[in-house]
Each structure stands twice: as C-alpha cells, then as structure tokens.
Amino acid sequence: HADDSRRARARLTRRDRMRLPVHGGPAPVLELFPLEAAAAAGAEESTAPTQMSLPAAPTSEPPKAPFVGLRDVVQNAPKDFRCALDGKLLCDPVVSPAGIVFERSTLASWLHMHGPQCPMTGVPLQMEDCQRSPEIRKKASAWARAATRQHAEKHGRKKKKGA
C-alpha cells in the first residue's frame, strides 16, 4: 500500500505530459495518498530491493511545437457531459436520485472505497439507486464526435482514403 501511495503521488505531481490530469487540481486527490505512506515506501526501497521501479521524470522536456491534442478536446467537454466526481467525459452515465450525473465505473469505485454515501450530497446512495442514462450517453458521444471532427479540421488532419 505504501508503494502504491508513492507511485500515485509521483504520477499526480509530475511536471510533464505523463502527469495524471485532475479536474480542479491534484490537491484533493493527493490527500488520499498520505505522505507518511509514500515516505515509508521510500525508506523500504533503500533497504530492500524492488522488483519494479518507476522511470524518473525528465528534468527538462525538449521544446515542442504547440499542439492541442484530443486529450485537451475531451478535457474541455461541456460540464453536462462530464462526471460530477472526476470531471471526465461521460461514457456510461448514471443519474443519482438527486439528479447528479456520474460515470458509472467512477461512482462504483467511489462507493466501494467510501461506503454507500453520495460523494456530492452525503446522503445514503447505492448503485442500484442510480439509473443509467442512454440519452446523456448519446449526447456526449455526439459532442465527442463533433469535437473530434472540428479538432481534425482545425489541425489539418484528414481522413485516410478508404477509412
């Protein structure tokens, strides 16, 4: 567990493209991975050999041409198409009895880790209480397709012939 905390903190605090994007910044998520556990993992590493180690983050990144990738397009999805819990684009949306929209897998993980309580309102909540929303899924998918098409046109990407 301590090693997992160290790895999670490292991924959340990287300064390059490999940093995990977190809507609203990494501070609230970093609280889930205590420094003591990460420090303990570092102490264990110095005394015991490890089977797996993470590559060191590069100290300086070579300059790159400005480019807006599809990841940026998805991260800028309208609020209505993003999970209330993690802010990511909805693929399998569920609606809580309070009307809050979550990504099903994200909510299931949260409920598993924190117990049957709504992460937004604090009221009791079970996955069975939430209804899947094919309407929101279709709208989010349509938005993603349109945004991808606009992104491709804007950045000069054309479909390959026969694709």
C-alpha positions as CSV (number, residue, x, y, z in Angstrom):
1,H,0.0,0.0,0.0
2,A,2.8,2.4,0.8
3,D,4.4,1.7,-2.5
4,D,1.1,2.4,-4.3
5,S,0.8,5.7,-2.4
6,R,4.3,6.7,-3.5
7,R,3.6,5.9,-7.2
8,A,0.2,7.7,-7.1
9,R,1.8,10.8,-5.6
10,A,4.6,10.7,-8.2
11,R,2.1,10.5,-11.1
12,L,-0.1,13.3,-9.7
13,T,2.8,15.7,-9.2
14,R,4.8,15.1,-12.4
15,R,5.5,18.2,-14.5
16,D,5.4,16.6,-17.9
17,R,2.8,15.1,-20.2
18,M,2.7,11.9,-18.1
19,R,1.0,13.7,-15.1
20,L,-2.5,12.5,-14.5
21,P,-4.9,15.3,-15.2
22,V,-7.3,16.0,-12.3
23,H,-10.2,18.5,-12.7
24,G,-9.7,21.2,-10.1
25,G,-6.1,20.3,-9.4
26,P,-4.4,17.4,-7.7
27,A,-4.5,18.7,-4.1
28,P,-7.8,16.9,-3.0
29,V,-6.6,13.6,-4.6
30,L,-3.2,13.8,-3.0
31,E,-4.9,13.8,0.4
32,L,-6.0,10.2,-0.4
33,F,-2.3,9.2,-0.6
34,P,-0.6,10.2,2.8
35,L,2.9,11.4,2.8
36,E,3.8,9.0,5.6
37,A,2.9,6.0,3.4
38,A,4.9,7.5,0.5
39,A,7.9,8.2,2.8
40,A,7.7,4.7,4.3
41,A,7.8,3.2,0.7
42,G,10.9,5.3,0.0
43,A,12.6,4.1,3.2
44,E,11.7,0.4,2.4
45,E,13.2,1.0,-1.1
46,S,16.6,1.9,0.3
47,T,16.8,-1.2,2.4
48,A,15.1,-3.8,0.3
49,P,15.5,-4.5,-3.5
50,T,12.4,-3.7,-5.5
51,Q,11.2,-5.6,-8.4
52,M,9.6,-2.7,-10.2
53,S,10.6,0.9,-10.2
54,L,9.1,3.9,-12.0
55,P,11.2,5.8,-14.6
56,A,12.5,9.1,-13.3
57,A,10.6,12.2,-14.5
58,P,12.7,14.1,-17.1
59,T,14.3,17.2,-15.6
60,S,13.8,19.2,-18.8
61,E,11.5,18.5,-21.6
62,P,12.6,19.3,-25.2
63,P,10.6,22.2,-26.7
64,K,7.7,21.0,-28.7
65,A,5.6,22.7,-31.3
66,P,2.3,24.0,-29.9
67,F,-0.3,21.3,-30.4
68,V,-3.7,20.7,-29.0
69,G,-4.3,17.0,-28.7
70,L,-7.5,15.1,-28.5
71,R,-6.9,14.7,-24.7
72,D,-7.3,18.5,-24.5
73,V,-10.5,18.4,-26.5
74,V,-12.0,15.8,-24.2
75,Q,-10.9,17.6,-21.1
76,N,-12.7,20.7,-22.3
77,A,-16.0,18.9,-22.7
78,P,-19.1,20.8,-21.6
79,K,-19.9,20.3,-17.9
80,D,-23.2,18.5,-18.8
81,F,-21.1,15.7,-20.4
82,R,-18.6,15.3,-17.5
83,C,-18.7,13.2,-14.4
84,A,-19.6,15.2,-11.3
85,L,-17.0,13.2,-9.3
86,D,-13.8,13.3,-11.5
87,G,-14.8,15.7,-14.3
88,K,-14.0,13.2,-17.1
89,L,-16.1,12.8,-20.2
90,L,-19.1,10.5,-19.6
91,C,-19.1,7.1,-21.4
92,D,-21.6,5.2,-19.3
93,P,-23.5,7.9,-17.3
94,V,-25.8,7.2,-14.4
95,V,-28.1,9.7,-12.6
96,S,-28.5,9.6,-8.9
97,P,-31.9,10.2,-7.2
98,A,-30.6,13.8,-6.5
99,G,-30.2,14.3,-10.3
100,I,-26.4,14.3,-10.2
101,V,-24.7,12.6,-13.2
102,F,-21.7,10.3,-12.6
103,E,-19.6,8.0,-14.8
104,R,-20.9,4.5,-13.6
105,S,-17.5,3.0,-13.0
106,T,-16.2,6.0,-11.2
107,L,-19.2,6.1,-8.9
108,A,-19.0,2.3,-8.3
109,S,-15.3,2.6,-7.3
110,W,-16.1,5.6,-5.0
111,L,-18.9,3.7,-3.3
112,H,-16.7,0.7,-2.9
113,M,-14.0,2.7,-1.3
114,H,-16.1,5.1,0.8
115,G,-19.3,3.2,1.6
116,P,-22.9,3.8,0.5
117,Q,-22.9,7.6,0.6
118,C,-23.3,10.1,-2.3
119,P,-19.9,11.8,-2.8
120,M,-21.6,15.1,-3.6
121,T,-24.6,15.3,-1.1
122,G,-23.5,12.9,1.6
123,V,-26.9,11.1,1.6
124,P,-27.1,7.3,1.5
125,L,-26.7,6.0,-2.0
126,Q,-26.4,2.6,-3.6
127,M,-25.5,1.9,-7.3
128,E,-29.0,0.3,-7.6
129,D,-30.5,3.7,-6.8
130,C,-28.9,5.3,-9.9
131,Q,-30.4,5.0,-13.3
132,R,-28.3,4.6,-16.5
133,S,-28.9,7.4,-19.0
134,P,-28.7,6.4,-22.6
135,E,-29.9,9.9,-23.6
136,I,-26.9,11.6,-21.9
137,R,-24.6,9.0,-23.4
138,K,-25.8,9.6,-26.9
139,K,-25.5,13.4,-26.5
140,A,-22.0,13.1,-25.0
141,S,-21.0,10.7,-27.9
142,A,-22.4,13.1,-30.5
143,W,-20.5,16.0,-28.9
144,A,-17.3,14.0,-28.8
145,R,-17.6,13.0,-32.5
146,A,-18.3,16.7,-33.5
147,A,-15.4,18.0,-31.3
148,T,-13.0,15.4,-32.8
149,R,-14.1,16.3,-36.3
150,Q,-13.6,20.0,-35.6
151,H,-10.2,19.3,-34.0
152,A,-9.1,17.3,-37.0
153,E,-10.2,20.1,-39.4
154,K,-8.6,22.8,-37.3
155,H,-5.2,20.9,-37.2
156,G,-5.2,19.8,-40.8
157,R,-5.8,16.2,-40.2
158,K,-7.7,14.5,-42.9
159,K,-9.3,11.0,-43.1
160,K,-7.3,8.5,-44.9
161,K,-8.8,7.3,-48.2
162,G,-10.8,4.1,-47.7
163,A,-11.2,4.7,-44.0
